[in-house]
Amino acid sequence: MTTRPQPERRSIYRTGEGRDTVARWCRERLAAWPLEHRHQQFTIDGAGTHVVAAGRGDRTVVVVLGTNTCVAAQYPLIAALSRRGRVVAVDLPGQPGLSSGDRPPAADRLTWYGRWLEQVIDAATHGPVTVLGHSLGAAVALACPAGRVEHQVLVSPAGLVSLRVTPGVALAAAGWVIRRSDSGSLRLLRRMHAPGNRPRAELVEWLTLVARHVRSSTDPGPLPAPARRVRRTVAVGARDVFLPPRRLRPQVRRALGAELRVVHGAGHFVTDERPDEIAALAHG
């Protein structure tokens, strides 16, 4: 892959030991998956990039996840997609996981991510591609100019409207950062799920690791105009605390010319709460 000189970048990890702890957790979870899968490691624009591939088929669904999320913690979604075809899931550089822990350049960060994703697609896939992006991952998908992308599935897309942060969410987030415990992680995740949906224990454990070892990233900046016209499916959980459908719907129509699909019984973590429904959208 091509590389270019990079400005000095700051690691997201508080310590080298913390980085190793996160990486070990990811490798152990991936090794325990009851799903045949393959690993690849690339260096793209100076950033180490970890990819997991599973399933088979002529079309590939490339999964780009959101803030503070990693592939190893997303087994339900990857398994649901692999039952329908080939899936390539990638850890974002500058987010916790098995890709580089160095933050991408602050200036035009989403533009950088868009170029990065284009190169991931060229390196790790063949034939037609659907990109499935969740939250920050959806903003990265919109910034990607890759010509082989025929369909974008944008789930709880960041960047179109500002996130709503209620007092309850702010309090839960503060408790998560301060306590760095499973109880704080569970409380925050409950806010991110629809009422009645209990977060998986694995997600709770993962978010506690992030609180202890990672300097959580901030908003990557304003979303640039979509790189190209392409078929788009946009979805959000009916109980998404950050992006309520009533706020998101007008901007989805205005900016993307698409109708918003609402997934009932789900919140911001709709990819984990309703993985089969999201997989069906990617193969629709």
C-alpha positions in Angstrom: 0.0 0.0 0.0 1.1 3.6 -0.5 2.4 5.5 2.4 3.0 9.2 2.9 4.8 11.3 5.5 2.6 11.6 8.6 2.6 14.2 11.3 3.4 13.1 14.8 0.3 11.3 16.3 -0.7 10.7 19.8 -1.7 7.2 21.1 -5.2 6.6 22.4 -3.8 4.3 25.1 -2.8 5.6 28.5 0.1 3.2 28.8 1.9 0.5 26.7 0.7 -2.1 29.2 -2.9 -1.0 28.6 -2.5 -1.3 24.8 -1.2 -4.8 25.3 -4.1 -5.7 27.6 -6.7 -4.5 25.0 -4.9 -6.4 22.2 -4.8 -9.6 24.3 -8.5 -9.3 25.1 -9.3 -8.9 21.4 -7.1 -11.9 20.3 -8.6 -14.1 23.0 -12.2 -13.3 22.0 -11.5 -13.8 18.3 -9.8 -17.2 19.0 -13.0 -18.3 20.9 -15.4 -17.4 18.0 -17.4 -20.5 16.9 -17.0 -19.2 13.4 -14.4 -19.8 10.7 -12.6 -16.6 10.0 -9.3 -15.2 8.8 -7.1 -12.4 9.9 -5.1 -9.9 7.8 -2.9 -7.0 8.7 -2.1 -4.0 6.4 -0.3 -0.8 6.7 -2.4 1.9 5.1 -1.3 5.6 5.0 1.1 4.7 7.8 -1.6 3.1 10.0 -1.6 -0.5 11.0 -5.0 -1.9 10.0 -6.5 -5.2 11.3 -9.1 -7.0 9.2 -11.2 -10.1 9.9 -12.9 -11.9 7.0 -15.6 -14.6 7.2 -18.2 -16.2 5.0 -18.2 -16.6 1.2 -19.8 -15.0 -1.8 -19.3 -12.8 -4.8 -20.3 -9.6 -2.9 -18.4 -8.4 0.2 -19.9 -6.5 3.0 -17.2 -4.3 4.6 -18.1 -3.5 8.2 -16.8 -0.2 9.7 -17.6 0.2 13.4 -18.1 3.2 15.7 -16.3 5.0 18.5 -14.8 2.8 21.2 -15.9 -0.4 19.4 -13.8 -3.3 18.0 -14.5 -6.2 15.7 -13.7 -8.7 18.5 -16.7 -7.4 20.5 -19.1 -7.7 17.6 -19.6 -11.4 17.1 -23.4 -11.3 16.7 -23.3 -8.9 13.8 -20.3 -10.6 12.1 -21.9 -14.0 12.4 -25.3 -12.8 11.1 -23.5 -11.2 8.0 -21.4 -14.3 7.4 -24.5 -16.5 7.2 -25.6 -14.5 4.2 -22.2 -14.0 2.4 -18.7 -12.7 2.6 -17.9 -10.1 5.3 -14.8 -8.1 6.0 -14.8 -6.3 9.3 -12.1 -3.7 10.1 -10.8 -2.1 13.3 -10.6 1.7 12.9 -7.1 3.2 13.5 -7.3 5.6 16.3 -9.9 3.4 18.1 -9.3 0.6 20.5 -8.8 -2.8 18.9 -6.0 -4.4 16.9 -5.4 -1.6 14.4 -3.0 1.3 15.1 -3.7 3.1 18.4 -2.4 6.4 17.0 -5.0 9.0 16.2 -5.3 10.0 12.6 -4.4 13.7 11.8 -6.8 16.1 13.5 -7.2 18.2 10.4 -9.8 16.7 7.9 -9.9 13.5 9.9 -13.0 12.1 8.1 -11.4 12.9 4.8 -8.3 10.9 5.9 -10.6 8.0 7.1 -12.4 8.1 3.7 -9.1 7.6 1.8 -8.0 4.9 4.3 -11.2 3.0 3.8 -10.8 3.2 0.0 -7.4 1.5 0.3 -8.8 -1.1 2.7 -11.4 -2.0 0.2 -8.8 -2.3 -2.6 -6.5 -4.5 -0.4 -9.0 -6.8 1.3 -11.9 -7.3 -1.2 -12.7 -8.2 -4.8 -15.8 -7.6 -6.9 -18.8 -5.5 -5.8 -18.8 -4.1 -2.2 -21.4 -3.0 0.3 -20.1 -0.9 3.2 -22.0 -1.2 6.4 -21.0 1.6 8.8 -22.3 2.2 12.3 -22.2 5.6 14.0 -18.7 7.0 13.3 -18.2 4.1 10.9 -21.2 5.5 8.8 -19.5 8.9 8.6 -16.3 7.2 7.4 -18.4 5.3 4.8 -19.9 8.6 3.5 -16.4 10.1 3.2 -15.1 7.1 1.2 -14.7 7.7 -2.6 -14.2 4.0 -3.5 -15.7 3.2 -6.9 -16.4 -0.4 -6.2 -18.9 0.5 -3.4 -22.3 -0.1 -4.8 -24.4 0.2 -1.6 -23.9 2.0 1.7 -25.8 0.9 4.7 -25.6 3.7 7.2 -26.7 2.7 10.7 -27.2 5.4 13.4 -25.0 7.7 11.2 -22.8 10.3 12.9 -22.1 13.6 11.3 -25.5 14.4 9.8 -26.9 16.0 13.0 -25.4 16.8 16.4 -25.7 14.0 19.0 -28.3 14.6 21.6 -26.8 14.2 25.1 -29.5 14.1 27.8 -28.6 14.7 31.4 -29.1 11.0 32.0 -26.6 10.1 29.3 -24.1 12.7 30.5 -24.3 11.4 34.1 -23.9 7.8 32.9 -20.9 8.8 30.8 -19.2 10.6 33.6 -19.7 7.6 35.9 -18.2 5.4 33.3 -15.1 7.5 33.0 -14.6 8.1 36.7 -15.5 4.6 38.1 -13.9 2.5 35.3 -15.9 -0.5 36.5 -18.4 -3.0 35.1 -21.2 -1.2 37.0 -20.4 2.0 35.3 -20.1 0.3 31.9 -23.4 -1.5 32.3 -25.2 1.8 33.3 -23.9 3.6 30.2 -24.7 0.7 27.9 -28.2 0.5 29.2 -28.6 4.1 28.1 -27.4 3.1 24.6 -29.8 0.1 24.4 -33.6 0.2 24.1 -35.5 -0.3 27.4 -35.7 -4.1 28.1 -32.6 -5.0 26.1 -29.9 -6.1 28.5 -26.3 -5.5 27.2 -24.2 -8.6 26.6 -21.7 -9.3 29.3 -18.9 -9.2 26.7 -19.8 -5.6 25.8 -19.8 -4.6 29.5 -16.3 -6.2 29.9 -15.0 -4.5 26.8 -16.3 -1.0 27.7 -14.6 -1.4 31.1 -11.3 -2.1 29.4 -11.8 1.0 27.3 -12.5 3.2 30.3 -9.4 1.9 32.1 -6.9 1.9 29.3 -8.0 4.3 26.5 -8.3 8.1 26.2 -11.7 8.1 24.5 -11.8 10.0 21.2 -13.9 13.1 20.6 -16.1 14.0 17.6 -13.9 13.6 14.4 -15.3 16.9 13.0 -17.9 17.9 10.4 -18.9 15.5 7.8 -17.7 16.4 4.3 -20.1 16.2 1.3 -20.6 12.6 0.4 -17.8 11.5 -1.9 -20.1 10.1 -4.6 -23.7 9.1 -5.4 -24.4 5.5 -4.5 -27.4 3.5 -3.4 -27.9 4.2 0.3 -29.9 2.5 3.1 -30.1 4.5 6.3 -31.4 3.0 9.5 -31.6 3.9 13.2 -33.0 2.3 16.3 -36.4 3.6 17.4 -35.1 4.3 20.9 -31.7 5.7 19.9 -30.8 8.1 22.7 -28.2 10.0 20.7 -30.0 10.2 17.3 -33.7 10.1 17.8 -35.5 9.3 14.5 -37.5 12.5 14.5 -34.2 14.5 14.6 -32.4 12.4 12.1 -35.1 11.8 9.5 -35.2 15.4 7.9 -31.5 15.6 7.5 -31.3 12.1 6.0 -33.8 13.3 3.3 -32.0 16.6 2.8 -28.4 15.5 2.7 -28.7 12.0 1.3 -32.0 11.9 -0.5 -33.0 8.8 1.4 -35.8 7.7 3.6 -34.9 6.7 7.2 -35.7 3.2 8.3 -36.6 2.8 11.9 -35.7 -0.5 13.7 -38.2 -1.0 16.5 -37.1 -2.4 19.8 -33.5 -1.1 19.4 -31.4 1.8 20.6 -28.1 3.2 19.5 -26.5 -0.3 19.7 -29.0 -1.5 17.1 -26.2 -3.6 15.4 -26.0 -5.6 18.6 -29.6 -5.6 19.5 -30.9 -6.6 16.1 -28.0 -8.1 14.1 -30.1 -10.2 11.8 -32.2 -7.2 10.7 -29.1 -5.2 10.0 -27.6 -8.1 8.1 -30.7 -8.3 6.0 -30.5 -4.6 5.1 -26.9 -5.1 4.0 -28.0 -7.9 1.6 -31.2 -6.1 0.5 
